[in-house]
């Protein structure tokens, strides 16, 4: 069995960002037995809502339940404003049913900021006509210079049984690890309380 897991995480605080949020994903089979635990880290800007995709998840038995928990966070105040949208998407082409091939999405991502990034993660979420999520995928772009455009593509390994009603493409970079970015935007102030 092949699974993808998608979580939406929201930071309701507009003053503090989370440099590190540790999470835990617990996966259970139909007998409610724990099959596997996956752990990871994400970051959130003040007021940001973002997705986290955990994929691929390959098992020899069917998953019945998934439990996603945020374990701990390292909060920091950014003294100057950082826009939550540093990137934009253009020239999007999606072919859900190419002949004798798997579905393919191609697009161009623009770095609209004035900063160079070592890594930018790109997440693609496909919604059906009723607004339900039926497919996700991800890729990354390395050494993404300020003010430039980069082409990317994602391909799915299975054919879709229904058309995509809406496609959402989101790009994320961890600005808390980018010393130049943070220094350009002001100093950091540690904040210990977990919300």
C-alpha positions as CSV (number, residue, x, y, z in Angstrom):
1,X,0.0,0.0,0.0
2,X,1.3,3.4,-1.0
3,X,0.1,6.5,0.9
4,X,0.8,10.3,1.0
5,X,0.0,12.3,4.1
6,X,-1.0,15.9,4.1
7,X,-1.4,18.2,7.1
8,X,-2.3,21.9,7.3
9,X,-0.6,23.8,10.0
10,X,-1.6,27.3,11.0
11,X,0.3,29.9,13.2
12,X,-2.5,32.2,14.6
13,X,0.2,34.5,16.1
14,X,1.1,37.5,14.0
15,X,4.0,38.6,16.2
16,X,6.0,35.3,16.6
17,X,7.2,32.8,14.1
18,X,8.3,29.2,14.9
19,X,11.8,28.5,13.8
20,X,11.4,24.8,14.6
21,X,8.2,22.9,15.2
22,X,8.7,19.2,15.8
23,X,5.9,16.9,14.7
24,X,5.0,13.3,15.1
25,X,2.9,11.2,12.7
26,X,1.5,7.9,14.0
27,X,0.0,5.4,11.6
28,X,-2.3,2.7,12.7
29,X,-3.7,-0.4,10.9
30,X,-7.3,-1.6,10.9
31,X,-6.7,-3.4,14.2
32,X,-5.6,-0.1,15.7
33,X,-2.0,-1.4,16.0
34,X,0.7,1.2,15.6
35,X,2.6,0.5,12.3
36,X,5.1,3.3,12.2
37,X,5.9,6.7,13.7
38,X,7.5,9.4,11.5
39,X,9.0,12.6,13.0
40,X,10.1,15.8,11.4
41,X,10.5,19.6,11.7
42,X,8.8,22.5,10.0
43,X,9.0,26.3,10.4
44,X,6.2,28.9,10.3
45,X,6.3,32.6,9.8
46,X,4.0,34.8,11.9
47,X,0.4,34.4,10.7
48,X,1.4,31.7,8.2
49,X,-0.8,28.7,7.2
50,X,1.1,26.0,5.4
51,X,1.0,22.4,4.3
52,X,3.3,19.6,5.3
53,X,3.5,16.6,2.9
54,X,4.9,13.3,4.2
55,X,5.5,10.9,1.3
56,X,5.9,8.2,0.3
57,X,4.5,6.0,3.0
58,X,4.9,2.3,1.9
59,X,3.4,-0.5,3.9
60,X,2.4,-4.2,3.5
61,X,-0.9,-3.5,5.2
62,X,-3.7,-1.0,5.0
63,X,-3.6,2.2,7.1
64,X,-6.8,2.8,9.0
65,X,-6.0,5.9,11.1
66,X,-3.3,8.6,11.1
67,X,-2.6,10.8,14.1
68,X,-0.6,14.0,13.6
69,X,0.7,15.9,16.6
70,X,2.8,19.0,17.1
71,X,5.2,18.2,19.9
72,X,7.3,21.3,20.6
73,X,8.0,24.7,19.1
74,X,10.9,27.2,19.2
75,X,9.2,30.7,18.9
76,X,11.0,33.8,17.8
77,X,10.0,37.4,17.3
78,X,11.0,39.0,14.1
79,X,11.5,42.7,14.7
80,X,10.8,43.6,11.1
81,X,8.1,42.4,8.7
82,X,8.7,39.4,6.5
83,X,6.1,38.8,3.8
84,X,4.5,35.4,4.0
85,X,4.4,35.2,0.2
86,X,8.0,35.3,-1.2
87,X,7.1,33.3,-4.4
88,X,4.6,33.3,-7.2
89,X,3.6,30.7,-9.8
90,X,3.1,31.3,-13.5
91,X,3.0,29.3,-16.8
92,X,1.2,26.4,-15.2
93,X,0.4,23.5,-17.4
94,X,-1.3,20.4,-16.2
95,X,-2.0,17.2,-18.2
96,X,-4.0,14.8,-16.1
97,X,-4.4,12.1,-18.7
98,X,-1.4,12.1,-21.0
99,X,-1.4,9.1,-23.5
100,X,0.6,6.2,-22.1
101,X,2.2,8.3,-19.4
102,X,1.4,9.4,-15.8
103,X,-0.1,12.7,-14.9
104,X,2.3,15.7,-15.2
105,X,2.3,19.3,-13.9
106,X,4.7,21.8,-15.2
107,X,5.1,25.4,-14.0
108,X,7.5,28.3,-13.3
109,X,8.2,29.6,-9.8
110,X,9.3,33.2,-9.4
111,X,11.5,34.3,-6.4
112,X,9.8,37.7,-5.8
113,X,12.1,38.5,-2.9
114,X,15.4,40.2,-2.9
115,X,17.1,37.2,-1.3
116,X,18.9,34.1,-2.5
117,X,17.6,30.8,-1.0
118,X,19.6,27.5,-0.8
119,X,16.4,25.4,-0.9
120,X,12.7,26.0,-1.7
121,X,10.1,23.3,-1.2
122,X,7.2,23.2,-3.7
123,X,4.0,21.4,-2.7
124,X,1.2,20.6,-5.2
125,X,-2.3,19.7,-4.0
126,X,-5.0,18.6,-6.3
127,X,-8.7,19.1,-5.3
128,X,-11.7,17.4,-7.0
129,X,-14.8,19.2,-8.2
130,X,-16.3,19.0,-4.7
131,X,-13.2,20.5,-3.0
132,X,-11.8,17.2,-1.6
133,X,-8.1,16.6,-1.8
134,X,-7.3,13.5,-4.0
135,X,-3.6,13.8,-4.8
136,X,-0.5,15.6,-3.6
137,X,3.1,15.8,-4.7
138,X,6.3,17.7,-3.9
139,X,9.7,18.7,-5.3
140,X,12.4,21.2,-4.4
141,X,14.4,24.0,-6.1
142,X,18.0,24.5,-5.1
143,X,20.1,27.7,-5.2
144,X,17.2,29.9,-6.1
145,X,18.5,33.4,-6.7
146,X,16.5,36.6,-6.0
147,X,14.4,38.0,-8.8
148,X,14.7,34.9,-10.9
149,X,12.3,32.3,-12.4
150,X,12.8,28.5,-12.2
151,X,11.0,25.8,-14.1
152,X,9.8,22.7,-12.2
153,X,7.7,19.7,-12.9
154,X,6.0,17.0,-10.8
155,X,4.7,13.6,-12.0
156,X,2.4,11.1,-10.4
157,X,3.0,7.4,-10.8
158,X,-0.7,6.4,-11.0
159,X,-3.4,7.5,-13.3
160,X,-6.2,9.7,-11.9
161,X,-9.8,8.4,-12.0
162,X,-11.3,11.9,-11.8
163,X,-10.4,15.4,-13.0
164,X,-8.8,18.1,-10.9
165,X,-11.3,20.8,-10.0
166,X,-8.6,23.1,-8.5
167,X,-4.8,23.0,-8.2
168,X,-2.9,24.7,-5.4
169,X,0.8,25.2,-5.6
170,X,2.7,26.5,-2.5
171,X,6.4,27.2,-2.1
172,X,8.1,27.3,1.3
173,X,11.6,28.2,2.5
174,X,13.0,28.1,6.0
175,X,13.9,31.7,6.5
176,X,15.1,31.0,10.1
177,X,18.0,28.9,8.7
178,X,19.0,31.6,6.3
179,X,21.4,33.9,8.3
180,X,21.6,36.5,5.6
181,X,17.8,36.7,5.2
182,X,17.3,37.1,9.0
183,X,20.1,39.7,9.4
184,X,18.7,41.8,6.5
185,X,15.3,41.8,8.2
186,X,16.5,42.5,11.8
187,X,17.6,40.6,14.8
188,X,15.8,37.7,16.4
189,X,14.4,37.7,19.9
190,X,13.9,34.3,21.5
191,X,10.5,33.5,22.8
192,X,10.1,30.4,25.0
193,X,6.4,30.0,25.5
194,X,4.5,27.4,23.5
195,X,1.1,28.5,22.3
